[in-house]
Amino acid sequence: MRIKKFLVLSSLIILVLTLSLAFTKGALGHYPLPLPGVRLLASWYLFTTLNPQYPVFTAMSPEAVTAIVWDYRGLDTLFETAVFFLAIVGALALMRGISLKSALNNASNRVGDGGLSLICKTAARLLTPLIIVVSASIALHGHLTPGGGFQGGSAAAVAPLLVLVIFSVYFLLSKGVSEKPMLILRTVGLVGIYLTALAAVLIGLFTGLNAYVFQNQPKPDAPLGLPAQISGALISGSLLFFNVFEYLAVAGGFTLVFILLSIPEEVVKSFIGGETHE
Amino acid sequence: MIELDTLTYLFMALAGVVSLIATYLAVLENDLIRAVIFSALQSTVYAILFYLLMAPDIALVYIPVAVGLYPAVVLFLIKKTERSEGDLGGAGGGSE
């Protein structure tokens, strides 16, 4: 125990000292901490992100981070999304064929029973709609203010998690939030992301014009592009669609994993065990 | 009068020290549920750090992950194993 304590403490101290040494020796430039000002690369993105006079570079979004995530570096984000959903596919494959439907019909798992106290339940009833609204606004305003699809989706996933912990998984299932609808939500989100990425190319196929995968705004050699505005409201072309579909996919995916994780061990064993199942 | 930049840097240093202490406690704690709470405290401090480093996008995704999703996943997993790490410590699993 004493050796463990010494090892943990010394490794933490060595980590802190190494990092401090690296920073004071110029790992972040000539200053030990990031400057309050703007670097050259950042100023280039800030200059072009909402600048209709430079159609080659602009993403038509005042939010430079979302513009970088889904336009300038869109392909990176696509593969990040793919990694996240491969993890969920793994969870689904582990829990294949296991369902809570049969346990839901058991009299011992009545929906109203169990869960935390009345105070917790009332607070959760008030908070859950608020969380959904805030998360939707984070995702829908992702191209205007800090936020975006992943941020909104992970905030939205807290709402079913709260219900799951404070009421019970059976309460959540009885409200229609079960594996299949969440799988459908996640698939709709993923298909939407792929269609948005290919939108300009698909239009180009029919009109015979040149277009690129992940194209947002029109370029000189590819006149197609998604509209930056709809009746005066800035939607920043593909960014709004990417954010909305990512929101659906992430919220659905996280909720799906939590429902799978909350399946009681006995139910899982009754499905895996086969013959011992009564 | 302290300048705003100095105040920000001081607050960052304070947040860093808190996260370091929380990490130390989380690693040494034998009760896994308390370890998760220390770990969640550390990630919450990181969310504040991201905000002070002018990355509000990362802070927005870090708050639900640090406070809600990450402790929940680990708590679900602890529920499936044992709550205490036991005296054997780093002896590893594998013995049935």
HADDOCK unambig.tbl for C-alpha pairs under 7 A between the chains (distance, minus, plus):
assign (segid A and resid 5 and name CA) (segid B and resid 28 and name CA) 6.94 0.50 0.50
assign (segid A and resid 146 and name CA) (segid B and resid 56 and name CA) 6.10 0.50 0.50
assign (segid A and resid 146 and name CA) (segid B and resid 57 and name CA) 5.14 0.50 0.50
assign (segid A and resid 147 and name CA) (segid B and resid 57 and name CA) 5.19 0.50 0.50
assign (segid A and resid 147 and name CA) (segid B and resid 60 and name CA) 6.56 0.50 0.50
assign (segid A and resid 151 and name CA) (segid B and resid 60 and name CA) 5.98 0.50 0.50
assign (segid A and resid 151 and name CA) (segid B and resid 61 and name CA) 4.44 0.50 0.50
assign (segid A and resid 154 and name CA) (segid B and resid 61 and name CA) 6.85 0.50 0.50
assign (segid A and resid 154 and name CA) (segid B and resid 64 and name CA) 6.32 0.50 0.50
assign (segid A and resid 154 and name CA) (segid B and resid 65 and name CA) 6.90 0.50 0.50
assign (segid A and resid 155 and name CA) (segid B and resid 64 and name CA) 5.30 0.50 0.50
assign (segid A and resid 158 and name CA) (segid B and resid 64 and name CA) 6.87 0.50 0.50
assign (segid A and resid 158 and name CA) (segid B and resid 68 and name CA) 6.08 0.50 0.50
assign (segid A and resid 158 and name CA) (segid B and resid 69 and name CA) 6.76 0.50 0.50
assign (segid A and resid 261 and name CA) (segid B and resid 76 and name CA) 6.56 0.50 0.50
assign (segid A and resid 262 and name CA) (segid B and resid 76 and name CA) 6.84 0.50 0.50
